[in-house]
Amino acid sequence: MSKKQKRAVTFADMVAALPSPGEEEPGGSYVDRPVAARGFTDAGGTYWRLARGPLDPRRAKRLAVEADVMSMGTSYDDEVGWWLPRFLAEAERPAAWLEARARLGAADLPVHEAYEFTADDGRVLLFIETYC
């Protein structure tokens, strides 16, 4: 009689065991990062579509002044139950831009990258993504 051989765990088995997107995880629902998802819906119901990026620092600087909305960092929204980009108040934008500009393409962490998103109503969002 031959001994039964154990079946090797394949990569496909490991992937199948991972939680699928949309499954709840501790601390909120799973939501792809806005850049990876190529867009996101904010708490107000506006869908923001990725238009371009990472942006050249000169374009990002112009958008820091001219964009309708600027976002840097994330905040947890209790109403929708997931992390959303944190929209900055007008008064916060100059200081946030100075911080982001210093970290655009940095060799050490955290690194900031600028992206442009647009809404169906024509508004433009400067989205600063931070990698730690």
N, C-alpha and C positions, 0 to 999 in steps of 0.2 A: 504494500500500500504506500502510496506517495503522500507526503504531507501537503496540505493546502497551502498555496502561496498567498501571501498577503497582497492585496491589490495596492499598487503605488498610488499616492495622491497626486493627481495631475494639476497643472496650472488651471485648467478649466474647472476642476473641482473647487479650487480655492476661490476663483472668481465667482462661481455660483454661490458660494457661502457668504460673500460680502453683501451688506445691506444694499438694496437697490435705491436709486435716487427717489426721493419722495417719502421714504420711510423715516419715521421719527427717530431721532437720536436724543440722548440726554442733553438737556439744555436748549431744546428747540428743534425745529424741523430742519431737515437737510435742504439746503439751497446752494446751487452752484454760485461761485463768485461771479459778479456781473460780467467781467471780461471773458471768462471761460464760457459762460452761457450766451455771450454775445448780446446781452440785454437783461433787463430786470423790470419788475413792476414795483413801484414805490408804495408806501403805505396809503397814499392818496388815490391809488389806482392808475396812475400814469405809467405807461410802458415806455421805457427808455431803451432805444436800440443803439448798439455800438456802431458808430460811424467811421472812426479811424483811430489808430494808435498802435503802438506807443507813439506819442507826438514828439515832434522836434521841440526842444525847449523854447524856441521863439514863438511857435504857435501856442504852446501851453501858456506862456506869459501873456499873450494877447487875450486868450480865453479867460485867464484869471481875472481880467478886467471886464471883458465884453460878454462872457457867457451869462445866460439867464440864471443858471444855478451852478454852484460849485460844491463838490463833495470830496471829503478827505476822511478816511477812517470809516468805522462802522459803529452802529449802535443797535442794541437789541430792541425790537418793537414788540411790546407785550400784546398789542392788539392783533397783529398778524402772526406772532409766535416765531419769528426768525430774525436773523441779523440782516440789517439793511444798511446801505451807504448812509453816512451821516451828512446831511445837507448843512452847509455853513451859512450863518447869518452874514449879511453884507459886511458888518463890522469885523468879522473874523477872517474874511478873505485875504486881506493884505499880509497878515502874519502867517497864515496857512501857506500862502504862495511862497513866502521867503523860506519857510521850513522845507517845502517840497522842492523848490529850486535847488537848494543846497544838497538834496539827496537824490536828484534825478541822475540815474546811471551811476550811482555811487559804487565804489569797489567793496565797501563793507556794509553791514546791515545797520539799520533798515534801508532798503532801496525803495525809491518812489518812482512810479511810472505814470505818465499822464495819458488819458484817453478822452476822446470826444464822443458823447452820446447825444442823440436827438430824440425828441418826442414827436408824435404825430401832429401836434399843434404848432410845430416849428421851433419850439424852445430848444436851447443848446445847454448841455451839461458838461462842465469840465470835471472829470472824474479822476482823482489822484488815488492810485492803488498803492498800498504799502505792503512790502514783503519783509517779514522778519526772519 
